Every structure is written in C-alpha cells, then in structure tokens.
Amino acid sequence: MNTLYNVLIGFAILVAVLFSLLVLITGKGDAMSGGGSVRTTFKGKASFDDYMSRATLITGISFLALMLLIDAVGNRLINK
C-alpha cells in the first residue's frame, strides 16, 4: 500500500507540473478560456485555443481526481 501511495504522489507531481506549465506558458487567454463558450471554427477544425482549453480541463480534472485518490490511500495507511 505504501508503494501505491508513493507512485500516486509521483504521478500527481508530474500532472501538477504539466498543468502549471500549460497555464503559465500558454498565457491566460489561451489556457484559461473555459470550455463553455461558443466559438467559431474554421472549416470545422479545432483551433489552438480549443486544444489548450481541453488540455487544461483534462489536466485539472485528473489532478483533482489524483488528489482525492491519494487522500483515500493515505487515510487507509494512517488507520492501519
């Protein structure tokens, strides 16, 4: 169980670094534009902003899920 916890922590750090770089490098207008707005596309192709918005959303959700999983595994280790 301790090995699983360490692997999850390592993976969470990797996702956190990726998420941070994605937000910092692309800038606020690209990465943090949100997925709910209506956008026009050129010939049905997704733009760079669409890709960055989707990548930001996916990494944010995966980071949140990893943190919840790490908390659950950590609580099991403490209660043993």
C-alpha positions in Angstrom: 0.0 0.0 0.0 2.9 2.3 0.7 4.3 1.7 -2.8 1.0 2.6 -4.3 0.9 5.8 -2.3 4.4 6.8 -3.5 3.6 6.0 -7.1 0.4 8.1 -6.9 2.4 11.0 -5.3 4.9 10.9 -8.2 2.2 10.8 -10.8 0.4 13.7 -9.1 3.6 15.8 -9.1 4.0 15.1 -12.8 0.4 16.2 -13.6 0.8 19.3 -11.4 4.0 20.3 -13.2 2.3 19.7 -16.6 -0.8 21.7 -15.5 1.4 24.6 -14.2 3.5 24.7 -17.4 0.4 24.6 -19.6 -1.2 27.5 -17.8 2.0 29.6 -17.4 3.4 29.1 -20.9 0.2 29.4 -23.0 -1.0 32.5 -21.1 -4.3 33.4 -19.6 -6.1 33.9 -22.9 -5.3 30.5 -24.3 -5.4 28.0 -21.4 -7.9 29.6 -19.1 -10.5 30.5 -21.7 -13.0 27.9 -20.4 -14.9 25.3 -22.4 -18.4 26.6 -22.2 -18.2 29.5 -24.7 -19.4 29.4 -28.2 -16.5 29.6 -30.7 -16.4 29.7 -34.4 -14.1 27.3 -36.1 -12.5 27.4 -39.5 -13.9 24.6 -41.7 -14.9 22.6 -38.6 -11.3 22.3 -37.3 -10.5 23.0 -33.7 -8.2 25.9 -33.1 -5.2 26.1 -30.8 -7.4 27.8 -28.2 -9.8 24.8 -28.3 -6.9 22.4 -27.8 -5.4 24.4 -24.9 -8.8 24.7 -23.2 -9.4 21.0 -23.5 -5.9 20.1 -22.2 -6.3 22.5 -19.3 -9.7 21.0 -18.4 -8.4 17.4 -18.6 -5.2 18.0 -16.5 -7.2 20.0 -13.9 -9.8 17.2 -13.5 -7.1 14.5 -13.4 -5.2 16.4 -10.8 -8.3 16.7 -8.6 -9.1 13.0 -9.0 -5.5 12.1 -8.1 -5.6 14.2 -5.0 -8.8 12.5 -3.9 -7.3 9.1 -4.5 -4.1 10.0 -2.7 -6.1 11.2 0.3 -8.1 8.0 0.4 -5.0 5.8 0.2 -3.2 8.0 2.8 -6.1 7.7 5.2 -6.1 3.9 4.9 -2.3 3.9 5.7 -2.8 6.1 8.7 -5.7 4.0 10.1 -3.8 0.7 9.9 
